[in-house]
């Protein structure tokens, strides 16, 4: 209805202008009045042509240089507008409707220099371009999305505006064209000062579980991506005419579980949560490189659990989950830990990454420390927001045997994480 009223109103404007000029020429008479009428007649005709020219049937293409990227990277975007009739268009305004998730900028490591000032993390991006296509049937527009933040971003719509020379007639149309961009958290090396694995017969710590010391063969199975070439059982492969690999019993090893706090809290710092996600992604990649048996669980709006698998596709799923995760959920993190406690095997090494710490979380972690082989707690918090209660909680957890790492601006701005395990 609004669109029809707009067309009618603009049509009336053109008709009134024509009547005024024609009436002036008729009643005034003379060369000057008729000259003015005929001089403005082409513009009036152009206005009428713009009024009836369709802008809703153009073909729109949006091409991204990457569909998957890492945080703080730059994405090149090319927009192509193709039309069938080469009608002369004086100007065309192309406006991209960016989602709220892209109203942020990832300054790489520099964003953690002032973690208590999360408003610097936001930037009202605007993508708007004026082109002058005239008779061109293809209009191409390129722009860059720099410093893209972590997340699952969806570019959904483009607004096209055009009109006549004087602005009496304006036309616009919104094209719904979806393009997806998945941005993974930035990953850094993690240096662990204490090794998490040790053999029972010796004091030499090691991450390499599957090479020499824990390779008791228990059976064979089909080859899976990620299996080492040395594990292939060539005799069984020859018999069955398909790749078969040996299965090993990992003796004297420590199974590990990593838990991420994905629950929203009113007093949380958004950059603390981003730091927690980046550290979690980096830690997972480090253990994957070492072929360590690590399972992962995130607790937030809903529980998401990933058992240990060495194949690359499984690792991509976990990293994809970390790319999309947002701090949500009404059930407190401590309460969710209590609920999931029965599903956490006893005797595992438990690592918890959290952007928030309170008395309930402290109590829940202390209970887990009694039934786990070791509990390592990574607390991501700006230095200026560390309260007296935070320091007391950290001190008490350490006295109860929990290994605590506080990650603040100093650690998060480094090219490499250094933590105690």
RAMOHU-V405793 format. One record per pair of residues at least 4 apart in sequence whose C-alpha atoms are under 8 Angstrom apart, sorted by the first residue. I is the first residue (numbers start at 1). GAP is how many residues later the second one is. If there is no record, write none. Layout:
I/GAP ; I/GAP
This chain:
1/4 ; 2/4 ; 3/4 ; 4/4 ; 5/4 ; 6/4 ; 7/4 ; 7/44 ; 8/4 ; 9/4 ; 10/4 ; 10/41 ; 10/158 ; 10/159 ; 11/4 ; 11/37 ; 11/40 ; 12/4 ; 13/4 ; 13/155 ; 14/4 ; 14/30 ; 14/33 ; 14/34 ; 14/154 ; 15/4 ; 16/4 ; 17/4 ; 17/27 ; 18/4 ; 18/23 ; 18/26 ; 19/4 ; 20/4 ; 21/4 ; 21/15 ; 21/16 ; 22/4 ; 22/15 ; 23/4 ; 24/4 ; 24/5 ; 24/9 ; 25/4 ; 25/5 ; 25/8 ; 25/9 ; 25/11 ; 25/12 ; 26/8 ; 28/5 ; 29/4 ; 29/5 ; 30/4 ; 31/4 ; 32/4 ; 33/4 ; 34/4 ; 35/4 ; 36/4 ; 37/4 ; 38/4 ; 40/4 ; 41/4 ; 42/4 ; 43/4 ; 44/4 ; 45/4 ; 46/4 ; 46/118 ; 47/4 ; 47/116 ; 47/117 ; 47/121 ; 47/122 ; 48/4 ; 49/4 ; 50/113 ; 50/114 ; 50/119 ; 51/118 ; 51/119 ; 51/120 ; 55/116 ; 55/117 ; 55/118 ; 56/117 ; 56/119 ; 57/26 ; 58/23 ; 58/24 ; 58/25 ; 58/26 ; 59/22 ; 59/23 ; 59/24 ; 60/19 ; 60/20 ; 60/21 ; 60/22 ; 60/115 ; 60/117 ; 61/18 ; 61/19 ; 61/20 ; 61/116 ; 62/15 ; 62/16 ; 62/17 ; 62/18 ; 62/115 ; 62/117 ; 63/14 ; 63/15 ; 63/16 ; 64/11 ; 64/12 ; 64/13 ; 64/14 ; 65/10 ; 65/11 ; 65/12 ; 66/9 ; 66/10 ; 66/115 ; 67/113 ; 67/114 ; 67/115 ; 68/113 ; 68/114 ; 68/115 ; 68/116 ; 69/4 ; 69/112 ; 69/113 ; 69/114 ; 69/115 ; 70/80 ; 70/113 ; 70/114 ; 70/115 ; 70/116 ; 71/35 ; 71/37 ; 71/76 ; 71/77 ; 71/78 ; 71/79 ; 71/112 ; 71/113 ; 71/114 ; 71/115 ; 72/33 ; 72/34 ; 72/35 ; 72/36 ; 72/74 ; 72/75 ; 72/76 ; 72/77 ; 72/114 ; 73/73 ; 73/74 ; 73/75 ; 74/70 ; 74/71 ; 74/72 ; 74/73 ; 74/74 ; 75/69 ; 75/70 ; 75/71 ; 75/73 ; 76/66 ; 76/67 ; 76/68 ; 76/69 ; 77/65 ; 77/66 ; 77/67 ; 77/68 ; 78/62 ; 78/63 ; 78/64 ; 78/65 ; 79/61 ; 79/62 ; 79/63 ; 80/58 ; 80/59 ; 80/60 ; 80/61 ; 81/57 ; 81/58 ; 81/59 ; 82/55 ; 82/56 ; 82/57 ; 83/54 ; 83/55 ; 84/53 ; 85/52 ; 86/48 ; 86/49 ; 86/50 ; 86/51 ; 87/47 ; 87/48 ; 88/45 ; 88/46 ; 88/47 ; 88/48 ; 89/43 ; 89/44 ; 89/45 ; 89/46 ; 89/73 ; 89/74 ; 90/42 ; 90/43 ; 90/44 ; 90/72 ; 90/73 ; 90/74 ; 90/75 ; 91/39 ; 91/40 ; 91/41 ; 91/42 ; 91/43 ; 91/71 ; 91/72 ; 92/38 ; 92/39 ; 92/40 ; 92/41 ; 92/68 ; 92/69 ; 92/70 ; 92/71 ; 93/35 ; 93/36 ; 93/37 ; 93/38 ; 93/66 ; 93/67 ; 93/68 ; 93/69 ; 94/34 ; 94/35 ; 94/36 ; 94/37 ; 94/64 ; 94/65 ; 94/66 ; 94/67 ; 95/32 ; 95/33 ; 95/34 ; 95/63 ; 95/64 ; 95/65 ; 96/30 ; 96/31 ; 96/32 ; 96/61 ; 96/62 ; 96/63 ; 97/30 ; 97/58 ; 97/59 ; 97/60 ; 97/61 ; 97/62 ; 98/4 ; 98/5 ; 98/27 ; 98/28 ; 98/29 ; 98/57 ; 98/58 ; 98/59 ; 99/4 ; 99/54 ; 99/55 ; 99/56 ; 99/57 ; 101/48 ; 101/50 ; 101/51 ; 101/52 ; 102/23 ; 102/46 ; 102/47 ; 102/51 ; 103/19 ; 103/20 ; 103/21 ; 103/22 ; 104/17 ; 104/18 ; 104/19 ; 104/20 ; 104/21 ; 104/44 ; 104/45 ; 105/16 ; 105/17 ; 105/18 ; 105/41 ; 105/42 ; 105/43 ; 105/44 ; 106/5 ; 106/15 ; 106/41 ; 106/42 ; 106/43 ; 106/44 ; 107/4 ; 107/40 ; 108/39 ; 108/78 ; 109/4 ; 109/303 ; 109/304 ; 109/305 ; 109/306 ; 110/303 ; 111/4 ; 111/10 ; 111/160 ; 112/159 ; 112/297 ; 112/300 ; 112/301 ; 113/296 ; 113/297 ; 113/300 ; 114/4 ; 114/295 ; 115/154 ; 115/156 ; 115/157 ; 115/267 ; 115/294 ; 116/153 ; 116/155 ; 116/266 ; 116/268 ; 116/269 ; 117/4 ; 118/4 ; 118/151 ; 118/152 ; 118/153 ; 127/16 ; 129/12 ; 133/6 ; 148/35 ; 149/34 ; 150/32 ; 150/33 ; 150/34 ; 150/35 ; 150/173 ; 150/174 ; 151/31 ; 151/32 ; 151/33 ; 151/172 ; 151/173 ; 151/174 ; 152/28 ; 152/29 ; 152/30 ; 152/31 ; 152/171 ; 152/172 ; 153/27 ; 153/28 ; 153/29 ; 153/30 ; 154/24 ; 154/25 ; 154/26 ; 154/27 ; 155/22 ; 155/23 ; 155/24 ; 155/25 ; 155/26 ; 156/20 ; 156/21 ; 156/22 ; 156/23 ; 157/17 ; 157/18 ; 157/19 ; 157/20 ; 157/21 ; 158/16 ; 158/17 ; 158/18 ; 158/19 ; 159/13 ; 159/14 ; 159/15 ; 159/16 ; 160/12 ; 160/13 ; 160/14 ; 160/15 ; 161/9 ; 161/10 ; 161/11 ; 161/12 ; 162/8 ; 162/9 ; 162/10 ; 163/4 ; 163/5 ; 163/6 ; 163/7 ; 163/8 ; 164/4 ; 164/5 ; 164/6 ; 182/138 ; 182/141 ; 183/140 ; 184/135 ; 184/136 ; 184/138 ; 184/139 ; 185/92 ; 185/93 ; 185/96 ; 185/134 ; 185/137 ; 185/138 ; 186/92 ; 186/95 ; 186/96 ; 187/91 ; 187/92 ; 187/94 ; 187/95 ; 187/98 ; 188/91 ; 188/94 ; 188/227 ; 188/228 ; 188/229 ; 189/93 ; 189/94 ; 189/97 ; 189/226 ; 189/227 ; 189/228 ; 190/92 ; 190/93 ; 190/96 ; 190/226 ; 190/227 ; 190/228 ; 190/229 ; 191/225 ; 191/226 ; 191/227 ; 191/228 ; 192/226 ; 192/227 ; 192/228 ; 192/229 ; 193/225 ; 193/226 ; 193/227 ; 193/228 ; 194/226 ; 194/227 ; 195/10 ; 195/11 ; 195/12 ; 195/226 ; 196/9 ; 196/10 ; 196/11 ; 196/58 ; 196/225 ; 197/8 ; 197/9 ; 197/10 ; 197/56 ; 197/57 ; 198/4 ; 198/5 ; 198/6 ; 198/7 ; 198/8 ; 198/55 ; 199/4 ; 199/5 ; 199/6 ; 199/7 ; 199/53 ; 199/54 ; 200/52 ; 207/83 ; 207/84 ; 207/85 ; 208/82 ; 208/83 ; 208/84 ; 209/4 ; 209/5 ; 209/41 ; 209/44 ; 209/82 ; 209/83 ; 210/4 ; 210/5 ; 210/38 ; 210/40 ; 210/81 ; 211/4 ; 214/34 ; 214/35 ; 214/36 ; 214/37 ; 214/38 ; 215/33 ; 215/34 ; 215/35 ; 216/32 ; 216/33 ; 216/34 ; 216/35 ; 217/29 ; 217/30 ; 217/31 ; 217/32 ; 218/28 ; 218/29 ; 218/30 ; 218/31 ; 219/27 ; 219/28 ; 219/29 ; 220/13 ; 220/24 ; 220/25 ; 220/26 ; 220/27 ; 221/23 ; 221/24 ; 221/25 ; 221/26 ; 222/20 ; 222/21 ; 222/22 ; 222/23 ; 223/4 ; 223/9 ; 223/20 ; 223/21 ; 223/22 ; 224/87 ; 225/86 ; 225/87 ; 226/84 ; 226/85 ; 226/86 ; 227/4 ; 227/18 ; 227/83 ; 227/84 ; 228/4 ; 231/14 ; 231/15 ; 232/5 ; 232/11 ; 232/12 ; 232/13 ; 232/14 ; 233/4 ; 233/10 ; 233/11 ; 233/12 ; 233/13 ; 234/4 ; 234/9 ; 234/10 ; 235/4 ; 236/4 ; 236/8 ; 237/4 ; 237/5 ; 237/6 ; 237/7 ; 238/4 ; 254/94 ; 254/95 ; 255/38 ; 255/39 ; 255/93 ; 255/94 ; 256/37 ; 256/38 ; 256/39 ; 256/92 ; 256/93 ; 256/94 ; 256/95 ; 257/37 ; 257/38 ; 257/39 ; 257/40 ; 257/91 ; 257/92 ; 257/93 ; 257/94 ; 258/36 ; 258/37 ; 258/38 ; 258/39 ; 258/92 ; 258/93 ; 258/94 ; 258/95 ; 259/37 ; 259/38 ; 259/39 ; 259/40 ; 259/91 ; 259/92 ; 259/93 ; 259/94 ; 260/16 ; 260/17 ; 260/20 ; 260/37 ; 260/38 ; 260/39 ; 260/92 ; 260/93 ; 260/94 ; 261/37 ; 261/38 ; 261/39 ; 261/72 ; 261/91 ; 261/92 ; 261/93 ; 261/94 ; 262/36 ; 262/37 ; 262/38 ; 262/39 ; 262/63 ; 262/64 ; 262/65 ; 262/66 ; 262/67 ; 262/71 ; 262/92 ; 263/36 ; 263/37 ; 263/38 ; 263/64 ; 263/65 ; 263/66 ; 263/67 ; 263/68 ; 263/69 ; 263/70 ; 264/4 ; 264/36 ; 264/63 ; 264/64 ; 264/65 ; 264/66 ; 265/91 ; 268/4 ; 268/5 ; 268/87 ; 268/88 ; 269/4 ; 269/86 ; 269/112 ; 270/4 ; 271/4 ; 272/4 ; 272/83 ; 272/108 ; 272/109 ; 272/110 ; 273/4 ; 273/54 ; 273/81 ; 273/82 ; 273/107 ; 274/4 ; 275/4 ; 275/105 ; 275/137 ; 276/4 ; 276/77 ; 276/78 ; 276/79 ; 276/104 ; 277/4 ; 277/45 ; 278/4 ; 279/4 ; 279/138 ; 280/4 ; 280/73 ; 281/4 ; 281/38 ; 281/41 ; 282/4 ; 283/4 ; 284/4 ; 284/10 ; 285/4 ; 286/4 ; 287/4 ; 287/5 ; 287/6 ; 287/7 ; 288/4 ; 288/6 ; 288/22 ; 291/19 ; 293/15 ; 293/16 ; 294/13 ; 294/14 ; 295/10 ; 295/11 ; 295/12 ; 295/13 ; 296/9 ; 296/10 ; 296/11 ; 296/12 ; 297/6 ; 297/7 ; 297/8 ; 297/9 ; 298/5 ; 298/6 ; 298/7 ; 299/4 ; 299/5 ; 299/34 ; 299/37 ; 300/27 ; 300/28 ; 300/29 ; 300/31 ; 300/33 ; 301/26 ; 301/27 ; 301/28 ; 301/29 ; 301/30 ; 302/27 ; 306/12 ; 309/5 ; 309/6 ; 310/4 ; 310/5 ; 311/4 ; 312/4 ; 313/4 ; 314/4 ; 315/4 ; 316/4 ; 317/4 ; 318/4 ; 319/4 ; 320/4 ; 321/4 ; 331/4 ; 331/5 ; 332/4 ; 333/4 ; 333/28 ; 334/4 ; 334/26 ; 334/27 ; 334/30 ; 335/4 ; 335/25 ; 336/4 ; 337/4 ; 337/27 ; 338/26 ; 340/4 ; 341/27 ; 346/25 ; 346/26 ; 346/27 ; 347/24 ; 347/25 ; 347/26 ; 347/27 ; 348/24 ; 348/25 ; 348/26 ; 349/23 ; 349/24 ; 349/25 ; 349/26 ; 349/27 ; 350/22 ; 350/23 ; 350/24 ; 350/25 ; 350/26 ; 351/24 ; 351/25 ; 351/26 ; 351/27 ; 352/23 ; 352/24 ; 352/25 ; 352/26 ; 353/24 ; 353/25 ; 353/26 ; 353/27 ; 354/23 ; 354/24 ; 354/25 ; 354/26 ; 355/24 ; 355/25 ; 355/26 ; 356/23 ; 356/24 ; 356/25 ; 357/4 ; 357/5 ; 357/22 ; 357/33 ; 358/4 ; 358/32 ; 358/35 ; 359/4 ; 359/34 ; 360/4 ; 361/4 ; 362/4 ; 362/31 ; 362/35 ; 363/4 ; 364/4 ; 365/4 ; 365/10 ; 366/4 ; 366/31 ; 366/34 ; 366/36 ; 367/4 ; 368/4 ; 368/7 ; 369/4 ; 369/5 ; 369/6 ; 369/31 ; 369/32 ; 369/33 ; 374/27 ; 374/28 ; 374/29 ; 375/26 ; 375/27 ; 375/28 ; 376/26 ; 376/27 ; 376/28 ; 376/29 ; 376/45 ; 377/25 ; 377/26 ; 377/27 ; 377/28 ; 378/26 ; 378/27 ; 378/28 ; 378/29 ; 379/25 ; 379/26 ; 379/27 ; 379/28 ; 380/26 ; 380/27 ; 380/28 ; 381/4 ; 381/5 ; 381/25 ; 381/26 ; 381/27 ; 382/4 ; 382/25 ; 382/26 ; 382/27 ; 383/25 ; 383/26 ; 386/4 ; 386/5 ; 387/4 ; 388/4 ; 389/4 ; 390/4 ; 391/4 ; 392/4 ; 393/4 ; 394/4 ; 394/10 ; 395/4 ; 396/4 ; 397/4 ; 397/5 ; 397/6 ; 397/7 ; 398/4 ; 398/5 ; 398/6 ; 403/17 ; 403/18 ; 404/16 ; 405/14 ; 405/15 ; 407/4 ; 407/5 ; 408/4 ; 409/4 ; 410/4 ; 411/6 ; 411/7 ; 412/5
